[in-house]
Amino acid sequence: MAKIRIVTDSTADIPPGMLEEVTIVPLKVHFGEKTYLDGITIQAEEFYEQLAKAKALPTTSQPSPQEFVNAYRQVKEEAGEEVQILSFHLSSALSGTFQSAKLAQDMLSEEIDITVIDTKKASYGIGMLVAEVQEAVKSGKSKEECIALAEQMSVNIGTFFMVDTLEYLQKGGRIGRASALLGSLLNIKPILGLNEQGEVYPLDKVRGSKKALKRIIQAIHEFS
C-alpha cells in the first residue's frame, strides 16, 4: 500500500516541530538585494525587525517549479517505497506558489503520484487544514478521503485579520498619504477577510484595536 506524504509551503505558518512529517517548501523574502528563505534563514521576529528599519517594502517570491520538483523527489526518496503526495498551498489568488507546484506535478507526472491543492486560504488557515489531513493520514484514511476532508475544511475555515497600522498600505501604494494620515489620526483599523475564491476583501473599518477584535469575533460567529 502506498504511503501518503504531505507537502505545503512556508505561508502555512506551522510552528517548528509541530508536524515533523510534513515537508515545507519555503517562499523567498527579498529585502533590497538580500534574499532570505522564509522560516529557514529568516524567522518572523527577524522579518518584523527588518521591516521596521527598511526604507523600501520587502517583496516575496514563490518557490520555482524546480524547487518543488526537488522537494517531491526528496519525499519519494525518504518514503523508501511507493508514495502518494498531497501538496497544499497558499491561495492562488494571492501567490504563484500553487502554479509552481502544479508545474512540478506535471513535470513528474510519470514518476510520482502528486495531487496539488489550492487551499484558497492563507497563514494558519492552511496550517489547520494540513494538521487535520495529517491526522487523517495517521488514522489510515485513503488519498481520496484526505482530499475530500481538505476540500470540506477549505469551505469551513474562515480567515479574518486586522491591519494594525496603515503605514505599510501607504508605502505599498494601496492607499494615499492623506488617507493614511487621516486613518492613523482616527486610529482606524481595517478588517479584511478571504472570500470563497481565496481573494482578500474589505470586511469593515473600525476605530481602535479593541473594537476591531470584537468585530473579528463577530465575523467568526457570523461565518460559523
C-alpha positions as CSV (number, residue, x, y, z in Angstrom):
1,M,0.0,0.0,0.0
2,A,1.3,3.4,-1.0
3,K,2.4,5.8,1.8
4,I,0.7,9.2,1.8
5,R,3.0,12.2,2.4
6,I,2.1,15.9,2.8
7,V,3.9,18.9,1.3
8,T,3.0,22.5,2.0
9,D,4.7,25.9,1.8
10,S,6.0,28.2,4.5
11,T,3.0,30.5,4.4
12,A,1.1,27.8,6.3
13,D,2.8,29.2,9.5
14,I,3.1,25.8,11.1
15,P,5.1,26.1,14.4
16,P,8.5,24.4,14.2
17,G,8.4,20.8,15.3
18,M,4.6,20.6,15.3
19,L,4.3,18.4,12.2
20,E,7.6,16.8,11.7
21,E,6.5,14.5,8.8
22,V,5.2,17.4,6.7
23,T,7.6,18.8,4.1
24,I,7.6,22.6,4.0
25,V,8.9,24.4,0.9
26,P,9.9,28.0,1.7
27,L,9.0,31.1,-0.1
28,K,11.6,33.8,-0.6
29,V,11.7,37.2,1.1
30,H,13.7,40.0,-0.5
31,F,14.9,43.0,1.5
32,G,16.7,45.1,-1.2
33,E,19.5,42.9,-2.6
34,K,19.3,40.3,0.2
35,T,17.2,37.2,-0.2
36,Y,16.0,35.0,2.6
37,L,14.2,31.7,2.8
38,D,11.1,32.1,4.8
39,G,11.2,30.2,8.1
40,I,14.8,29.0,7.4
41,T,17.2,31.9,7.0
42,I,14.7,34.4,8.4
43,Q,12.1,34.0,11.1
44,A,9.0,36.1,11.8
45,E,10.7,38.1,14.6
46,E,13.7,39.0,12.3
47,F,11.3,39.9,9.5
48,Y,9.4,42.4,11.5
49,E,12.7,43.9,12.9
50,Q,14.0,44.4,9.4
51,L,10.6,45.7,8.2
52,A,10.6,48.5,10.8
53,K,14.0,49.7,9.6
54,A,13.6,49.2,5.9
55,K,13.4,52.2,3.6
56,A,11.5,50.2,0.9
57,L,9.0,47.5,1.5
58,P,10.3,43.9,1.1
59,T,8.9,41.7,-1.6
60,T,8.3,37.9,-1.8
61,S,8.5,35.3,-4.5
62,Q,7.2,31.8,-4.8
63,P,9.4,28.7,-5.0
64,S,10.3,27.8,-8.5
65,P,8.9,24.6,-10.1
66,Q,12.3,23.1,-9.9
67,E,12.4,23.6,-6.1
68,F,9.1,21.8,-5.9
69,V,10.5,19.0,-8.1
70,N,13.4,18.7,-5.7
71,A,11.1,18.6,-2.7
72,Y,8.8,15.9,-4.2
73,R,11.7,13.7,-5.2
74,Q,13.2,14.0,-1.7
75,V,9.9,13.0,-0.2
76,K,9.7,10.0,-2.5
77,E,13.3,9.0,-1.6
78,E,12.7,9.3,2.1
79,A,9.4,7.3,1.9
80,G,11.5,4.4,0.6
81,E,8.6,2.9,-1.4
82,E,5.6,3.8,-3.5
83,V,4.3,7.2,-2.3
84,Q,1.3,9.4,-2.9
85,I,2.0,13.1,-2.3
86,L,-0.7,15.6,-1.2
87,S,0.6,19.2,-1.7
88,F,-1.4,22.0,-0.1
89,H,-0.7,25.6,-0.9
90,L,-1.4,29.3,-0.4
91,S,-4.4,30.7,-2.3
92,S,-3.7,31.0,-6.0
93,A,-5.3,34.4,-5.8
94,L,-2.5,35.6,-3.6
95,S,0.6,34.0,-5.0
96,G,2.0,31.9,-7.8
97,T,3.1,29.2,-5.4
98,F,0.2,26.9,-6.4
99,Q,1.1,27.3,-10.1
100,S,4.7,26.4,-9.4
101,A,3.7,23.3,-7.6
102,K,1.3,22.4,-10.4
103,L,4.1,22.8,-13.0
104,A,6.3,20.5,-10.9
105,Q,3.4,18.0,-10.7
106,D,3.2,18.0,-14.5
107,M,7.0,17.5,-14.8
108,L,6.9,14.5,-12.5
109,S,3.6,13.0,-13.7
110,E,5.2,9.8,-14.9
111,E,7.4,9.5,-11.9
112,I,5.4,10.3,-8.7
113,D,1.7,10.4,-7.8
114,I,1.2,14.0,-6.8
115,T,-2.0,15.9,-6.1
116,V,-1.6,19.7,-5.8
117,I,-4.5,21.5,-4.0
118,D,-5.3,25.2,-3.9
119,T,-6.4,25.7,-0.3
120,K,-7.8,29.2,-1.0
121,K,-6.5,30.0,2.4
122,A,-3.5,31.8,4.0
123,S,-1.4,31.6,7.1
124,Y,-2.5,29.1,9.7
125,G,-5.8,28.6,7.8
126,I,-3.6,26.4,5.7
127,G,-1.8,25.0,8.8
128,M,-5.0,23.9,10.4
129,L,-6.1,22.1,7.2
130,V,-2.7,20.4,6.9
131,A,-2.8,19.3,10.6
132,E,-6.2,17.7,10.2
133,V,-5.2,15.9,7.0
134,Q,-2.1,14.7,8.6
135,E,-4.2,13.2,11.4
136,A,-6.4,11.5,8.8
137,V,-3.3,10.0,7.2
138,K,-2.1,8.6,10.5
139,S,-5.5,7.1,11.1
140,G,-5.3,5.2,7.8
141,K,-7.5,7.3,5.5
142,S,-7.1,6.9,1.8
143,K,-5.8,9.6,-0.5
144,E,-9.3,10.3,-1.8
145,E,-10.7,10.6,1.8
146,C,-7.9,13.0,2.7
147,I,-8.6,15.2,-0.4
148,A,-12.3,15.2,0.4
149,L,-11.5,16.3,4.0
150,A,-9.3,19.1,2.7
151,E,-12.0,20.3,0.4
152,Q,-14.5,20.4,3.2
153,M,-12.2,22.1,5.5
154,S,-11.4,24.8,2.9
155,V,-15.1,25.6,2.9
156,N,-15.4,25.6,6.7
157,I,-12.3,27.6,7.6
158,G,-12.9,31.4,7.7
159,T,-10.0,33.9,7.6
160,F,-10.3,37.4,9.1
161,F,-7.5,39.7,10.0
162,M,-6.8,43.3,11.1
163,V,-4.4,45.8,9.7
164,D,-2.8,47.3,12.8
165,T,-1.0,50.2,11.0
166,L,-1.7,52.0,7.7
167,E,1.9,52.7,7.2
168,Y,2.7,49.7,5.0
169,L,-0.5,50.1,3.0
170,Q,0.6,53.6,2.2
171,K,4.2,52.6,1.4
172,G,2.9,49.9,-0.9
173,G,0.7,52.3,-2.8
174,R,-2.6,50.8,-1.7
175,I,-3.8,54.0,-0.1
176,G,-2.7,57.6,-0.4
177,R,-0.6,59.5,2.1
178,A,-3.6,61.7,3.1
179,S,-5.8,58.7,3.7
180,A,-3.1,57.0,5.7
181,L,-2.5,60.1,7.8
182,L,-6.2,60.7,8.5
183,G,-6.7,57.0,9.2
184,S,-3.8,57.0,11.7
185,L,-5.1,60.1,13.4
186,L,-8.5,58.5,13.8
187,N,-7.0,55.2,14.9
188,I,-8.8,53.4,12.0
189,K,-8.2,49.6,11.8
190,P,-9.2,48.0,8.5
191,I,-10.6,44.4,8.9
192,L,-10.1,42.1,6.0
193,G,-11.1,38.6,5.1
194,L,-10.6,35.9,2.4
195,N,-13.6,35.0,0.3
196,E,-14.5,31.6,-1.2
197,Q,-12.1,32.2,-4.1
198,G,-9.2,33.0,-1.7
199,E,-9.2,36.7,-2.5
200,V,-8.7,39.4,0.0
201,Y,-11.8,41.6,0.5
202,P,-12.6,44.5,2.9
203,L,-14.9,43.5,5.7
204,D,-15.1,46.6,7.8
205,K,-13.3,49.6,9.3
206,V,-13.5,50.4,13.0
207,R,-11.7,52.7,15.4
208,G,-9.3,51.1,17.9
209,S,-7.9,47.6,18.3
210,K,-10.4,46.5,20.9
211,K,-13.3,47.3,18.7
212,A,-11.5,45.6,15.8
213,L,-11.0,42.4,17.7
214,K,-14.7,42.4,18.7
215,R,-15.7,42.9,15.1
216,I,-13.5,40.0,14.1
217,I,-15.1,37.8,16.7
218,Q,-18.5,38.8,15.5
219,A,-17.4,37.9,11.9
220,I,-16.3,34.5,13.1
221,H,-19.7,33.8,14.7
222,E,-21.4,35.0,11.5
223,F,-19.2,32.7,9.4
224,S,-19.8,29.7,11.6
